[in-house]
């Protein structure tokens, strides 16, 4: 599979809660950084467990996937019944058919309010 197909499969398996299948797409020594929360996840098992333990009520909508060789960027929307709507931009590295590393930027929509001084220059989404 192409790196972009692996990342699409990653999100498809997340949505399906196919934790075993998700693990098949990840390298055993996977490292994923979450800079916004200041966390690093080391190992396929830890990454799968964090996602499997996340409180239910969420779904995933892939907005875009862009690949450049072994680097794949995805933008995903994750609405949750009680926690609001989150967006994540993920930068994945795919080698030999496995995701070996990633950096994900998770944010909740509206959690970074626009300062008043920019009002004259922007349009609200």
N, CA, C and O of each residue as an XYZ file, in Angstrom:
500
protein
N       0.829     -1.192      0.000
C       0.000      0.000      0.000
C       0.873      1.255      0.000
O       1.974      1.274      0.551
N       0.352      2.287     -0.627
C       1.012      3.585     -0.616
C       0.889      4.210      0.782
O      -0.058      3.905      1.507
N       1.831      5.077      1.168
C       1.739      5.716      2.486
C       0.398      6.402      2.747
O      -0.119      6.325      3.862
N      -0.177      7.072      1.744
C      -1.476      7.727      1.954
C      -2.580      6.710      2.235
O      -3.489      6.987      3.017
N      -2.511      5.540      1.608
C      -3.499      4.485      1.846
C      -3.362      3.920      3.254
O      -4.358      3.562      3.883
N      -2.132      3.840      3.745
C      -1.913      3.353      5.106
C      -2.519      4.322      6.113
O      -3.149      3.900      7.083
N      -2.331      5.623      5.884
C      -2.905      6.609      6.809
C      -4.431      6.607      6.712
O      -5.105      6.736      7.734
N      -4.988      6.466      5.513
C      -6.448      6.354      5.388
C      -6.929      5.115      6.137
O      -7.945      5.168      6.831
N      -6.212      4.007      6.004
C      -6.559      2.786      6.736
C      -6.472      2.971      8.239
O      -7.289      2.431      8.985
N      -5.479      3.738      8.687
C      -5.318      4.071     10.100
C      -6.596      4.724     10.629
O      -7.143      4.299     11.646
N      -7.071      5.770      9.921
C      -8.283      6.470     10.386
C      -9.524      5.595     10.254
O     -10.410      5.650     11.107
N      -9.601      4.789      9.198
C     -10.736      3.872      9.040
C     -10.798      2.884     10.200
O     -11.877      2.612     10.725
N      -9.652      2.349     10.601
C      -9.616      1.382     11.696
C      -9.882      2.054     13.042
O     -10.484      1.453     13.931
N      -9.433      3.299     13.188
C      -9.781      4.046     14.411
C     -11.295      4.187     14.502
O     -11.884      3.892     15.542
N     -11.925      4.633     13.426
C     -13.374      4.827     13.428
C     -14.100      3.517     13.731
O     -15.104      3.520     14.444
N     -13.609      2.411     13.204
C     -14.234      1.099     13.402
C     -13.915      0.482     14.764
O     -14.448     -0.571     15.114
N     -13.041      1.144     15.534
C     -12.577      0.599     16.820
C     -11.938     -0.779     16.606
O     -12.055     -1.675     17.442
N     -11.268     -0.916     15.475
C     -10.541     -2.143     15.133
C      -9.120     -1.999     15.664
O      -8.191     -1.689     14.918
N      -8.967     -2.227     16.964
C      -7.689     -1.964     17.629
C      -6.605     -2.925     17.168
O      -5.448     -2.531     17.022
N      -6.966     -4.172     16.937
C      -5.974     -5.129     16.434
C      -5.515     -4.728     15.036
O      -4.321     -4.741     14.736
N      -6.474     -4.371     14.186
C      -6.141     -3.926     12.838
C      -5.323     -2.644     12.832
O      -4.430     -2.476     12.001
N      -5.626     -1.741     13.757
C      -4.847     -0.517     13.877
C      -3.392     -0.858     14.188
O      -2.473     -0.319     13.572
N      -3.198     -1.746     15.137
C      -1.852     -2.151     15.523
C      -1.056     -2.740     14.374
O       0.170     -2.625     14.342
N      -1.738     -3.369     13.433
C      -1.054     -3.957     12.283
C      -0.444     -2.894     11.365
O       0.461     -3.195     10.587
N      -0.931     -1.664     11.453
C      -0.412     -0.579     10.622
C       0.713      0.196     11.297
O       1.318      1.074     10.681
N       0.996     -0.122     12.556
C       1.963      0.636     13.348
C       3.224     -0.174     13.613
O       3.157     -1.375     13.874
N       4.362      0.486     13.544
C       5.626     -0.171     13.908
C       5.638     -0.421     15.414
O       5.077      0.358     16.185
N       6.273     -1.502     15.821
C       6.357     -1.821     17.254
C       6.992     -0.688     18.050
O       6.587     -0.415     19.180
N       7.989     -0.028     17.459
C       8.707      1.045     18.157
C       8.194      2.440     17.771
O       8.937      3.420     17.818
N       6.926      2.511     17.394
C       6.278      3.769     17.040
C       6.522      4.834     18.116
O       6.511      4.541     19.311
N       6.742      6.074     17.666
C       6.834      7.222     18.574
C       5.913      8.303     18.026
O       6.045      8.717     16.874
N       4.973      8.761     18.863
C       4.036      9.815     18.484
C       4.105     10.920     19.521
O       3.959     10.673     20.718
N       4.329     12.137     19.056
C       4.361     13.302     19.939
C       3.055     14.070     19.832
O       2.497     14.234     18.747
N       2.577     14.538     20.985
C       1.424     15.431     21.081
C       1.922     16.727     21.715
O       1.799     16.894     22.928
N       2.483     17.653     20.926
C       3.079     18.867     21.487
C       2.109     19.738     22.288
O       2.518     20.361     23.268
N       0.839     19.794     21.896
C      -0.109     20.673     22.579
C      -0.274     20.256     24.048
O      -0.378     21.115     24.923
N      -0.299     18.952     24.320
C      -0.427     18.476     25.702
C       0.916     18.103     26.311
O       0.978     17.716     27.478
N       2.002     18.213     25.532
C       3.336     17.928     26.045
C       3.568     16.463     26.350
O       4.195     16.131     27.356
N       3.065     15.571     25.484
C       3.186     14.129     25.723
C       3.868     13.436     24.549
O       3.750     13.859     23.400
N       4.581     12.362     24.868
C       5.169     11.472     23.869
C       4.659     10.066     24.175
O       4.689      9.614     25.319
N       4.196      9.391     23.143
C       3.714      8.013     23.262
C       4.733      7.127     22.579
O       5.005      7.299     21.390
N       5.294      6.191     23.304
C       6.317      5.301     22.766
C       5.755      3.889     22.730
O       5.329      3.348     23.751
N       5.761      3.308     21.550
C       5.344      1.928     21.385
C       3.937      1.799     20.833
O       3.028      2.539     21.208
N       3.784      0.852     19.944
C       2.499      0.558     19.327
C       1.441      0.248     20.382
O       0.325      0.765     20.314
N       1.782     -0.582     21.345
C       0.819     -0.978     22.370
C       0.284      0.194     23.164
O      -0.915      0.262     23.431
N       1.150      1.117     23.545
C       0.707      2.296     24.291
C      -0.209      3.169     23.443
O      -1.218      3.670     23.940
N       0.132      3.358     22.165
C      -0.685      4.194     21.300
C      -2.076      3.580     21.109
O      -3.084      4.278     21.209
N      -2.124      2.294     20.838
C      -3.414      1.628     20.655
C      -4.226      1.695     21.948
O      -5.429      1.953     21.905
N      -3.590      1.470     23.090
C      -4.308      1.490     24.372
C      -4.892      2.864     24.683
O      -6.029      2.958     25.144
N      -4.134      3.924     24.439
C      -4.648      5.279     24.690
C      -5.907      5.518     23.875
O      -6.887      6.062     24.384
N      -5.883      5.119     22.628
C      -7.054      5.338     21.774
C      -8.216      4.425     22.139
O      -9.371      4.847     22.088
N      -7.931      3.196     22.502
C      -8.990      2.263     22.891
C      -9.660      2.687     24.196
O     -10.847      2.429     24.392
N      -8.918      3.329     25.080
C      -9.450      3.749     26.380
C     -10.142      5.104     26.345
O     -10.788      5.489     27.320
N     -10.021      5.834     25.241
C     -10.631      7.160     25.168
C     -12.138      7.028     25.343
O     -12.744      6.127     24.763
N     -12.749      7.898     26.123
C     -14.200      7.783     26.385
C     -15.017      7.785     25.091
O     -14.794      8.603     24.198
N     -15.956      6.861     25.014
C     -16.793      6.716     23.818
C     -17.656      7.957     23.588
O     -17.813      8.807     24.464
N     -18.200      8.024     22.393
C     -19.046      9.134     21.993
C     -18.453      9.911     20.839
O     -18.985     10.955     20.460
N     -17.353      9.420     20.269
C     -16.643     10.141     19.213
C     -16.814      9.448     17.867
O     -17.133      8.262     17.779
N     -16.588     10.235     16.833
C     -16.517      9.706     15.477
C     -15.388     10.452     14.768
O     -14.849     11.430     15.287
N     -15.046      9.979     13.587
C     -13.927     10.555     12.844
C     -14.389     10.885     11.432
O     -15.047     10.084     10.766
N     -14.027     12.085     10.995
C     -14.279     12.484      9.612
C     -12.963     12.987      9.032
O     -12.445     14.025      9.445
N     -12.437     12.250      8.082
C     -11.187     12.645      7.429
C     -11.494     13.793      6.471
O     -12.332     13.665      5.578
N     -10.806     14.912      6.667
C     -11.003     16.083      5.819
C     -10.046     16.090      4.633
O     -10.412     16.495      3.530
N      -8.793     15.630      4.877
C      -7.829     15.553      3.776
C      -6.623     14.716      4.193
O      -6.280     14.607      5.371
N      -6.006     14.137      3.186
C      -4.750     13.411      3.355
C      -3.847     13.827      2.204
O      -4.234     13.752      1.038
N      -2.637     14.268      2.544
C      -1.667     14.709      1.548
C      -0.363     13.965      1.811
O       0.144     13.956      2.932
N       0.170     13.343      0.765
C       1.400     12.562      0.917
C       2.523     13.165      0.091
O       2.318     13.672     -1.012
N       3.717     13.091      0.665
C       4.943     13.476     -0.036
C       5.991     12.439      0.330
O       6.702     12.581      1.325
N       6.078     11.401     -0.478
C       6.994     10.309     -0.164
C       6.531      9.574      1.072
O       5.388      9.122      1.148
N       7.426      9.454      2.044
C       7.083      8.716      3.267
C       6.396      9.586      4.317
O       6.020      9.094      5.381
N       6.231     10.876      4.024
C       5.555     11.785      4.953
C       4.119     11.992      4.493
O       3.865     12.336      3.338
N       3.183     11.778      5.414
C       1.768     11.919      5.111
C       1.141     12.842      6.149
O       1.306     12.646      7.353
N       0.421     13.851      5.664
C      -0.270     14.787      6.546
C      -1.764     14.512      6.435
O      -2.312     14.404      5.338
N      -2.411     14.402      7.595
C      -3.865     14.237      7.593
C      -4.496     15.309      8.462
O      -3.932     15.731      9.472
N      -5.688     15.742      8.043
C      -6.508     16.645      8.837
C      -7.827     15.929      9.080
O      -8.487     15.471      8.148
N      -8.198     15.842     10.362
C      -9.351     15.047     10.754
C     -10.202     15.852     11.729
O      -9.679     16.588     12.566
N     -11.515     15.705     11.611
C     -12.440     16.284     12.580
C     -12.990     15.163     13.447
O     -13.383     14.107     12.951
N     -13.010     15.413     14.757
C     -13.442     14.386     15.714
C     -14.509     14.980     16.633
O     -14.187     15.502     17.700
N     -15.785     14.904     16.222
C     -16.838     15.345     17.123
C     -17.064     14.315     18.229
O     -16.976     13.109     17.998
N     -17.354     14.803     19.418
C     -17.601     13.944     20.577
C     -18.906     14.398     21.227
O     -19.167     15.595     21.341
N     -19.717     13.438     21.650
C     -21.028     13.735     22.219
C     -20.974     14.722     23.377
O     -21.850     15.577     23.502
N     -19.952     14.611     24.225
C     -19.901     15.461     25.420
C     -18.678     16.376     25.488
O     -18.654     17.303     26.297
N     -17.667     16.135     24.660
C     -16.425     16.908     24.746
C     -16.244     17.917     23.620
O     -15.189     18.543     23.519
N     -17.247     18.083     22.779
C     -17.141     19.058     21.701
C     -16.470     18.497     20.464
O     -16.250     17.293     20.336
N     -16.149     19.411     19.553
C     -15.545     19.038     18.273
C     -14.064     19.362     18.321
O     -13.666     20.483     18.638
N     -13.263     18.373     18.003
C     -11.819     18.550     17.948
C     -11.355     18.435     16.501
O     -11.990     17.781     15.674
N     -10.238     19.084     16.219
C      -9.554     18.924     14.942
C      -8.144     18.467     15.259
O      -7.553     18.859     16.265
N      -7.622     17.630     14.380
C      -6.248     17.174     14.535
C      -5.554     17.215     13.183
O      -6.070     16.731     12.176
N      -4.377     17.804     13.195
C      -3.482     17.729     12.045
C      -2.347     16.808     12.465
O      -1.670     17.051     13.464
N      -2.150     15.760     11.697
C      -1.153     14.740     12.017
C      -0.121     14.665     10.911
O      -0.454     14.664      9.726
N       1.135     14.603     11.318
C       2.238     14.414     10.381
C       2.797     13.023     10.650
O       3.418     12.788     11.687
N       2.578     12.112      9.724
C       2.977     10.720      9.888
C       4.193     10.408      9.024
O       4.357     10.959      7.936
N       5.033      9.522      9.522
C       6.120      8.960      8.724
C       5.810      7.488      8.523
O       5.598      6.749      9.485
N       5.784      7.068      7.260
C       5.444      5.690      6.894
C       6.645      5.072      6.204
O       7.156      5.607      5.220
N       7.092      3.933      6.734
C       8.205      3.183      6.123
C       7.864      1.703      6.082
O       7.349      1.137      7.046
N       8.158      1.098      4.959
C       7.955     -0.350      4.800
C       6.554     -0.787      5.207
O       6.374     -1.830      5.835
N       5.549      0.036      4.838
C       4.165     -0.343      5.079
C       3.662     -0.128      6.493
O       2.568     -0.584      6.829
N       4.434      0.559      7.338
C       4.027      0.804      8.732
C       4.224      2.271      9.079
O       5.130      2.931      8.569
N       3.359      2.767      9.955
C       3.555      4.105     10.505
C       4.606      3.974     11.604
O       4.419      3.236     12.571
N       5.717      4.703     11.442
C       6.828      4.587     12.393
C       6.906      5.773     13.351
O       7.537      5.690     14.405
N       6.256      6.884     12.973
C       6.308      8.054     13.837
C       5.243      9.048     13.461
O       4.698      9.028     12.358
N       4.959      9.922     14.410
C       3.958     10.941     14.137
C       4.060     12.107     15.100
O       4.648     12.016     16.178
N       3.475     13.185     14.673
C       3.342     14.387     15.501
C       1.921     14.859     15.236
O       1.557     15.149     14.097
N       1.112     14.936     16.308
C      -0.286     15.317     16.155
C      -0.588     16.579     16.951
O      -0.189     16.726     18.107
N      -1.305     17.483     16.296
C      -1.725     18.729     16.924
C      -3.243     18.692     17.086
O      -3.988     18.926     16.134
N      -3.687     18.394     18.302
C      -5.105     18.320     18.640
C      -5.552     19.649     19.232
O      -4.850     20.248     20.046
N      -6.722     20.097     18.815
C      -7.302     21.298     19.403
C      -8.820     21.189     19.370
O      -9.384     20.507     18.514
N      -9.461     21.851     20.284
C     -10.913     21.911     20.298
C     -11.337     23.169     19.563
O     -10.787     24.246     19.798
N     -12.316     23.038     18.672
C     -12.761     24.203     17.922
C     -13.198     25.306     18.883
O     -13.958     25.065     19.821
N     -12.708     26.511     18.636
C     -13.054     27.653     19.461
C     -12.259     27.784     20.741
O     -12.520     28.690     21.533
N     -11.285     26.897     20.969
C     -10.534     26.935     22.229
C      -9.429     27.994     22.243
O      -8.859     28.280     23.296
N      -9.130     28.569     21.092
C      -8.111     29.610     20.999
C      -8.796     30.861     20.461
O      -8.763     31.119     19.258
N      -9.418     31.639     21.348
C     -10.228     32.768     20.880
C      -9.418     33.800     20.111
O      -8.258     34.075     20.419
N     -10.070     34.359     19.104
C      -9.453     35.390     18.280
C      -9.383     36.692     19.066
O     -10.394     37.142     19.606
N      -8.194     37.309     19.140
C      -8.093     38.576     19.869
C      -8.804     39.701     19.118
O      -8.869     39.700     17.889
N      -9.320     40.634     19.858
C     -10.085     41.749     19.288
C      -9.276     42.552     18.271
O      -9.838     43.029     17.284
N      -7.972     42.712     18.489
C      -7.167     43.534     17.589
C      -7.129     43.003     16.161
O      -6.831     43.755     15.233
N      -7.432     41.693     15.966
C      -7.414     41.121     14.612
C      -8.757     41.241     13.902
O      -8.850     40.920     12.717
N      -9.788     41.689     14.588
C     -11.161     41.684     14.042
C     -11.258     42.383     12.685
O     -12.008     41.924     11.823
N     -10.545     43.447     12.475
C     -10.626     44.191     11.224
C      -9.973     43.453     10.043
O     -10.170     43.832      8.888
N      -9.207     42.414     10.332
C      -8.421     41.729      9.298
C      -8.906     40.315      8.958
O      -8.419     39.705      8.006
N      -9.863     39.796      9.735
C     -10.241     38.387      9.582
C     -11.744     38.240      9.390
O     -12.524     39.148      9.676
N     -12.114     37.088      8.906
C     -13.518     36.672      8.856
C     -13.662     35.495      9.798
O     -12.804     34.614      9.819
N     -14.709     35.464     10.562
C     -14.956     34.357     11.485
C     -15.395     33.123     10.697
O     -16.148     33.236      9.730
N     -14.934     31.966     11.105
C     -15.358     30.703     10.485
C     -16.649     30.238     11.122
O     -17.181     29.193     10.748
